[in-house]
Amino acid sequence: MNQEIMMLKGQLADCKHRLKELDLEASGLIISIRATLNPYEDDITKLKIPEAKASMKRLYAIYNEMIILKNRITDMEEDLNG
């Protein structure tokens, strides 16, 4: 098999693995944000808004990285499948 194809397959596997890791982290952040922002709290000043903001900032960074990875994976799969 062509060396370039083997390298591409390795990169594709790495990207898919990274995507799964990011998805898992994002799921945890979503759970954390939902727990932090209790919709049943009457006094908004009791909510942990700074913690939620930090989690949202990280979630947004993960979201952007996942979009880039998904596009890269699609491109690599198209290159492999011709």
C-alpha positions as semicolon CSV with decimal commas, in nm:
position;residue;x (nm);y (nm);z (nm)
1;M;0,000;0,000;0,000
2;N;0,119;0,350;-0,077
3;Q;0,300;0,520;0,212
4;E;0,093;0,839;0,171
5;I;-0,230;0,642;0,200
6;M;-0,105;0,480;0,520
7;M;-0,015;0,821;0,662
8;L;-0,356;0,959;0,567
9;K;-0,530;0,665;0,735
10;G;-0,328;0,727;1,051
11;Q;-0,417;1,096;1,050
12;L;-0,782;1,009;0,992
13;A;-0,780;0,773;1,290
14;D;-0,616;1,041;1,506
15;C;-0,877;1,298;1,405
16;K;-1,163;1,059;1,479
17;H;-1,012;0,978;1,818
18;R;-0,972;1,348;1,900
19;L;-1,331;1,413;1,791
20;K;-1,456;1,146;2,033
21;E;-1,249;1,295;2,316
22;L;-1,390;1,642;2,249
23;D;-1,744;1,506;2,228
24;L;-1,704;1,343;2,569
25;E;-1,565;1,662;2,722
26;A;-1,846;1,867;2,567
27;S;-2,107;1,632;2,711
28;G;-1,959;1,676;3,058
29;L;-1,955;2,053;3,020
30;I;-2,318;2,059;2,912
31;I;-2,417;1,859;3,220
32;S;-2,212;2,093;3,438
33;I;-2,366;2,405;3,283
34;R;-2,717;2,270;3,325
35;A;-2,649;2,192;3,690
36;T;-2,500;2,536;3,748
37;L;-2,787;2,725;3,585
38;N;-3,082;2,593;3,781
39;P;-3,393;2,716;3,594
40;Y;-3,600;2,684;3,911
41;E;-3,393;2,930;4,113
42;D;-3,597;3,243;4,175
43;D;-3,299;3,464;4,266
44;I;-3,065;3,489;3,969
45;T;-2,790;3,632;4,190
46;K;-2,763;3,292;4,360
47;L;-2,669;3,123;4,033
48;K;-2,304;3,049;3,965
49;I;-2,287;3,260;3,651
50;P;-1,904;3,298;3,645
51;E;-1,860;2,919;3,652
52;A;-2,119;2,875;3,381
53;K;-1,947;3,142;3,170
54;A;-1,610;2,966;3,200
55;S;-1,770;2,634;3,103
56;M;-1,949;2,796;2,809
57;K;-1,625;2,952;2,689
58;R;-1,457;2,610;2,688
59;L;-1,763;2,451;2,526
60;Y;-1,752;2,711;2,249
61;A;-1,384;2,637;2,187
62;I;-1,462;2,264;2,169
63;Y;-1,751;2,332;1,931
64;N;-1,523;2,523;1,694
65;E;-1,253;2,256;1,708
66;M;-1,510;1,984;1,640
67;I;-1,639;2,165;1,331
68;I;-1,285;2,191;1,196
69;L;-1,218;1,824;1,273
70;K;-1,542;1,708;1,111
71;N;-1,459;1,899;0,793
72;R;-1,107;1,759;0,793
73;I;-1,237;1,404;0,845
74;T;-1,482;1,446;0,558
75;D;-1,204;1,571;0,330
76;M;-0,972;1,285;0,427
77;E;-1,243;1,023;0,374
78;E;-1,321;1,168;0,033
79;D;-0,951;1,158;-0,056
80;L;-0,925;0,796;0,054
81;N;-1,241;0,681;-0,122
82;G;-1,164;0,871;-0,438
